[in-house]
Amino acid sequence: MLRKILIGFTALLLLLVGTGVFLYYKIQPSIREAEARAEAEEKQLQPRLLKGEQDFERRVFYTSTGLSNISQIRMGWPADREGADILVVGSHGADFIDFAGQIKKQVRFSIEQHSPVVVARMSQSGEYGYLTRHESWAVPAMLFDKEGRVSWRSEGTWPGVDDSVPGDLYGDGKLSVVIGFNGGGGVALFDVQGKRLWKKEERNVWHVETLDTNGDGREEILHSNAKGQLLVRNPNGDVIAQFLPGFYVSDFALTRWGEETRPTHILVPTTEARDGCCKPVLVVLDSNGKTVAQLESPLGNLLNTSAATPVHFGRRTEYFAVLQNNFAKERSMLLLYDKAGQIAYQEILGESCQGIATLTVPDAEMLLVGCAGKIWEYSPVPKSGSTNR
C-alpha cells in the first residue's frame, strides 16, 4: 500500500514539475514581450519637446495649492457669479481667479477623490455644482454642490461607473446627469436630485457626452460601447443614430472648431485601415456626424483621453490644439495643428494634464493647459521685425 502511495506521489510530483517547466517556457516569451513593450512605451513617453521649440514658448500662468489634477478651465460663467474671471476645477476642488491669477474664492470637496471633475449647470438661473467624470469603474459618480458638499452619489459599486456627464436633455435648464456603466450595467439618466429616470441595456459604456445633434435646441446623448460604436440617443434613451460606422470608438471629446464660441464638434481618436493595417488618426466630426477633418495621431492609444480647442494666437495664426493624457502613466501630449492640418508643435509633458482653454487678449488668444495643480500658458515666440497679428 505504501509503495502505491509513493509511486502515485512521485507521478504527481513529476506531473507538476513538467507542467511548471512547460508553462515557464510557454509564458516566458510573453513576459519578455510585455516587458519590452512597456520599456518601449516608457521611452516613447519620455517628457521632451519634439517639434516647434523655435516657434512657441510656455510659462506658468497659475499655481494652486490643494486642487490636485486640473480637469477644467472655464471663462465667464460661473466665475462671474463669484466676482472672478476664470474657474479652475481640479479633482480636489475649485479656484475662482481673475485674469491676473489672483484668487477670489476657493472650494474644496468634502470627499477626497481622484476622478476628473467639471462644473454642472443646475438651473436656468445659472446655479451650479460639480460632477465627477471618467470614474473608470473604480468609484461612484458624485455631484457636489457649489460649496463642495456631496449632493448625491450613484449607488452600488458593481457594475461600476465608466463615465458621467452633466446636460440639459429636456431643454428646461434643469440638470440631467447621464451615467454610463461598465459590464452590462447599461446607460441611465438621473435628475438633479439623483433620481433615476430611465435605464437602457448596453455593454461597457466607455464614454458619454451630451450635444444637440439635430438642431432642435435639446441635447442628445452620445456614447461609445463595447462594440466600439458611437451611438446617439434621444432624451428618452432610444438610439436614433450611429456616428463614424466602420471605426472603433472608445474615448472621444466635444470641441469647438474654427470660429465657434461653444463646442458643437466631436474629436475621436481611432484607427484607419491603411495598407493592410491600422494607422492612428484623430477624426473631427460635426454635430451631425459628418467628418470635417482627419489629423495625424503620433502616439495612438498610448494616451487614452483627449481634449481640444481652436486657438487664434493672432488674426492670421489659427491652430487646433489637442491635449492627450494618460493619468495612470502621468504623461500628456500637447499638439498644435496648423490650418493645413500639419503638426506645428508637439510636446510630451511629464505630468497628467486634462484642462485646456483659451484666454482672449487684445487681438489674440493665449492657450492655457491645466496639469497637476498648475496652468501653463502657451504663446508664439516673438519674432523681431514682424508681427503675427
GUMAR-56136 format. One record per residue (C-alpha): residue in three letters; z, x, y. Coordinates in steps of 0.2 Angstrom, whole numbers, padded with zeros to 4 digits, always signed. Layout:
BEGIN
ALAZXY
...
This chain:
BEGIN
MET+0000+0000+0000
LEU+0005+0014+0012
ARG-0011+0023+0008
LYS-0021+0007+0013
ILE-0012+0006+0029
LEU-0015+0024+0033
ILE-0034+0023+0029
GLY-0035+0007+0040
PHE-0026+0015+0054
THR-0037+0031+0053
ALA-0053+0020+0053
LEU-0046+0010+0068
LEU-0042+0027+0077
LEU-0060+0034+0074
LEU-0067+0017+0080
LEU-0058+0018+0096
VAL-0062+0036+0099
GLY-0080+0033+0095
THR-0080+0018+0107
GLY-0072+0029+0120
VAL-0085+0043+0118
PHE-0099+0031+0119
LEU-0093+0022+0134
TYR-0089+0038+0143
TYR-0107+0044+0141
LYS-0114+0027+0144
ILE-0104+0024+0160
GLN-0103+0042+0167
PRO-0120+0042+0174
SER-0117+0026+0183
ILE-0101+0033+0190
ARG-0111+0048+0196
GLU-0125+0037+0203
ALA-0112+0026+0213
GLU-0103+0042+0219
ALA-0120+0049+0225
ARG-0125+0033+0234
ALA-0108+0032+0243
GLU-0110+0050+0248
ALA-0127+0047+0255
GLU-0122+0031+0264
GLU-0107+0041+0272
LYS-0120+0054+0278
GLN-0131+0041+0285
LEU-0117+0033+0294
GLN-0111+0049+0302
PRO-0107+0045+0321
ARG-0121+0053+0331
LEU-0134+0049+0344
LEU-0151+0048+0336
LYS-0163+0043+0350
GLY-0163+0040+0369
GLU-0150+0053+0374
GLN-0160+0058+0389
ASP-0163+0040+0395
PHE-0146+0031+0393
GLU-0128+0035+0396
ARG-0112+0027+0392
ARG-0094+0027+0400
VAL-0078+0017+0397
PHE-0078+0001+0406
TYR-0062-0006+0400
THR-0047-0001+0388
SER-0035-0013+0382
THR-0018-0011+0373
GLY-0015-0024+0359
LEU-0032-0033+0357
SER-0037-0023+0342
ASN-0056-0025+0337
ILE-0065-0034+0351
SER-0077-0048+0345
GLN-0082-0057+0361
ILE-0086-0053+0379
ARG-0089-0068+0389
MET-0093-0070+0408
GLY-0088-0086+0418
TRP-0080-0100+0408
PRO-0066-0100+0403
ALA-0061-0084+0413
ASP-0064-0094+0429
ARG-0050-0106+0424
GLU-0038-0091+0424
GLY-0044-0083+0440
ALA-0054-0070+0431
ASP-0072-0065+0429
ILE-0073-0059+0411
LEU-0065-0065+0395
VAL-0062-0051+0381
VAL-0057-0058+0364
GLY-0050-0047+0350
SER-0043-0050+0333
HIS-0025-0050+0341
GLY-0028-0059+0357
ALA-0037-0061+0373
ASP-0038-0052+0390
PHE-0044-0060+0406
ILE-0050-0047+0418
ASP-0060-0046+0434
PHE-0076-0036+0437
ALA-0066-0020+0441
GLY-0057-0021+0424
GLN-0040-0027+0432
ILE-0030-0039+0421
LYS-0027-0056+0427
LYS-0020-0064+0411
GLN-0016-0058+0393
VAL-0014-0069+0377
ARG-0008-0063+0361
PHE-0010-0073+0345
SER+0006-0079+0336
ILE+0000-0073+0319
GLU-0007-0056+0317
GLN-0024-0056+0308
HIS-0039-0046+0307
SER-0054-0058+0307
PRO-0065-0059+0322
VAL-0061-0072+0335
VAL-0071-0082+0348
VAL-0067-0094+0361
ALA-0069-0113+0357
ARG-0073-0127+0370
MET-0060-0141+0366
SER-0066-0154+0378
GLN-0079-0159+0391
SER-0067-0154+0404
GLY-0068-0136+0398
GLU-0051-0134+0389
TYR-0052-0120+0377
GLY-0044-0112+0362
TYR-0048-0098+0350
LEU-0056-0099+0332
THR-0056-0086+0319
ARG-0073-0081+0311
HIS-0080-0071+0296
GLU-0064-0074+0286
SER-0074-0067+0271
TRP-0063-0077+0259
ALA-0048-0067+0262
VAL-0039-0079+0275
PRO-0040-0097+0280
ALA-0049-0102+0296
MET-0037-0104+0311
LEU-0038-0112+0328
PHE-0026-0105+0341
ASP-0023-0115+0357
LYS-0025-0106+0374
GLU-0008-0098+0374
GLY-0012-0091+0356
ARG-0001-0103+0346
VAL-0008-0109+0330
SER-0015-0127+0332
TRP-0021-0129+0314
ARG-0027-0119+0299
SER-0038-0123+0284
GLU-0029-0127+0268
GLY-0028-0118+0252
THR-0035-0100+0248
TRP-0047-0104+0234
PRO-0061-0106+0236
GLY-0059-0095+0251
VAL-0067-0097+0268
ASP-0083-0086+0271
ASP-0086-0091+0289
SER-0081-0104+0303
VAL-0089-0109+0319
PRO-0085-0120+0334
GLY-0098-0133+0340
ASP-0101-0150+0348
LEU-0111-0159+0335
TYR-0109-0176+0342
GLY-0113-0172+0360
ASP-0097-0179+0367
GLY-0090-0162+0372
LYS-0076-0163+0359
LEU-0074-0148+0347
SER-0081-0148+0330
VAL-0077-0134+0318
VAL-0089-0131+0303
ILE-0082-0121+0289
GLY-0092-0113+0275
PHE-0083-0109+0259
ASN-0085-0096+0245
GLY-0090-0100+0227
GLY-0093-0119+0225
GLY-0082-0124+0240
GLY-0097-0131+0250
VAL-0098-0133+0269
ALA-0087-0145+0278
LEU-0084-0152+0296
PHE-0067-0153+0304
ASP-0062-0162+0321
VAL-0052-0154+0335
GLN-0035-0159+0325
GLY-0041-0151+0309
LYS-0045-0167+0300
ARG-0060-0165+0288
LEU-0074-0177+0292
TRP-0085-0173+0278
LYS-0089-0160+0264
LYS-0106-0156+0256
GLU-0109-0147+0240
GLU-0116-0129+0242
ARG-0113-0112+0235
ASN-0107-0097+0244
VAL-0110-0102+0262
TRP-0110-0084+0269
HIS-0113-0088+0287
VAL-0113-0103+0299
GLU-0119-0106+0317
THR-0122-0122+0327
LEU-0138-0124+0338
ASP-0149-0138+0345
THR-0164-0135+0334
ASN-0174-0151+0339
GLY-0171-0153+0357
ASP-0161-0169+0356
GLY-0146-0162+0365
ARG-0135-0162+0350
GLU-0131-0146+0339
GLU-0136-0145+0321
ILE-0128-0133+0308
LEU-0137-0118+0302
HIS-0130-0109+0287
SER-0135-0097+0273
ASN-0131-0099+0255
ALA-0130-0090+0238
LYS-0149-0093+0236
GLY-0152-0084+0252
GLN-0159-0100+0261
LEU-0156-0103+0279
LEU-0153-0121+0280
VAL-0152-0134+0294
ARG-0140-0149+0293
ASN-0138-0163+0305
PRO-0121-0169+0311
ASN-0119-0179+0295
GLY-0121-0164+0284
ASP-0139-0169+0277
VAL-0151-0154+0275
ILE-0166-0158+0287
ALA-0175-0141+0287
GLN-0176-0123+0280
PHE-0180-0109+0291
LEU-0188-0092+0285
PRO-0193-0098+0267
GLY-0198-0083+0256
PHE-0185-0071+0264
TYR-0167-0069+0258
VAL-0154-0073+0272
SER-0136-0069+0271
ASP-0130-0064+0289
PHE-0138-0070+0305
ALA-0133-0072+0323
LEU-0138-0083+0338
THR-0145-0073+0353
ARG-0153-0075+0370
TRP-0172-0070+0371
GLY-0182-0065+0386
GLU-0176-0074+0401
GLU-0164-0086+0393
THR-0147-0089+0400
ARG-0140-0096+0384
PRO-0144-0092+0366
THR-0157-0103+0358
HIS-0165-0089+0346
ILE-0159-0083+0329
LEU-0158-0065+0324
VAL-0160-0062+0305
PRO-0158-0046+0296
THR-0168-0047+0280
THR-0181-0038+0270
GLU-0200-0039+0270
ALA-0210-0037+0254
ARG-0222-0022+0258
ASP-0232-0011+0246
GLY-0223-0017+0231
CYS-0205-0015+0238
CYS-0194-0021+0252
LYS-0194-0015+0270
PRO-0178-0019+0280
VAL-0183-0029+0296
LEU-0174-0039+0310
VAL-0183-0056+0312
VAL-0181-0066+0328
LEU-0184-0085+0326
ASP-0184-0098+0340
SER-0174-0114+0338
ASN-0187-0122+0328
GLY-0188-0108+0315
LYS-0204-0100+0321
THR-0205-0081+0320
VAL-0207-0074+0338
ALA-0203-0055+0334
GLN-0201-0043+0319
LEU-0192-0027+0323
GLU-0188-0011+0313
SER-0171-0011+0305
PRO-0167+0008+0302
LEU-0151+0006+0291
GLY-0155-0010+0282
ASN-0140-0018+0274
LEU-0128-0003+0277
LEU-0122-0013+0292
ASN-0118-0031+0287
THR-0115-0041+0303
SER-0126-0042+0319
ALA-0125-0047+0337
ALA-0139-0046+0350
THR-0144-0049+0368
PRO-0158-0045+0380
VAL-0153-0033+0394
HIS-0163-0030+0411
PHE-0157-0013+0417
GLY-0169-0017+0431
ARG-0183-0029+0436
ARG-0196-0019+0426
THR-0185-0012+0412
GLU-0181-0026+0399
TYR-0174-0021+0382
PHE-0167-0031+0367
ALA-0150-0024+0362
VAL-0144-0026+0344
LEU-0127-0021+0338
GLN-0124-0020+0320
ASN-0107-0017+0312
ASN-0098-0013+0295
PHE-0080-0017+0298
ALA-0074-0010+0281
LYS-0083+0007+0284
GLU-0078+0006+0303
ARG-0095+0010+0308
SER-0108+0002+0320
MET-0125+0005+0327
LEU-0132+0001+0344
LEU-0151-0001+0345
LEU-0161-0004+0361
TYR-0179-0010+0358
ASP-0192-0009+0372
LYS-0204-0023+0377
ALA-0216-0016+0364
GLY-0203-0018+0350
GLN-0201+0001+0348
ILE-0183+0009+0347
ALA-0179+0017+0363
TYR-0161+0021+0359
GLN-0151+0022+0343
GLU-0133+0027+0341
ILE-0121+0026+0327
LEU-0103+0023+0333
GLY-0088+0029+0323
GLU-0079+0013+0325
SER-0080-0006+0322
CYS-0090-0014+0337
GLN-0094-0033+0337
GLY-0094-0039+0355
ILE-0110-0037+0366
ALA-0114-0044+0383
THR-0122-0041+0399
LEU-0114-0039+0416
THR-0125-0043+0431
VAL-0125-0031+0446
PRO-0137-0031+0461
ASP-0155-0031+0455
ALA-0150-0026+0437
GLU-0138-0028+0422
MET-0126-0017+0413
LEU-0124-0018+0394
LEU-0106-0020+0388
VAL-0101-0016+0370
GLY-0084-0021+0363
CYS-0076-0010+0350
ALA-0058-0006+0344
GLY-0048-0010+0360
LYS-0062-0003+0371
ILE-0078-0009+0380
TRP-0092+0004+0383
GLU-0104+0002+0397
TYR-0122+0007+0394
SER-0134+0011+0408
PRO-0150+0021+0411
VAL-0148+0039+0416
PRO-0153+0040+0435
LYS-0169+0049+0437
SER-0172+0060+0453
GLY-0185+0054+0464
SER-0188+0037+0455
THR-0180+0020+0453
ASN-0181+0008+0438
ARG-0178-0007+0450
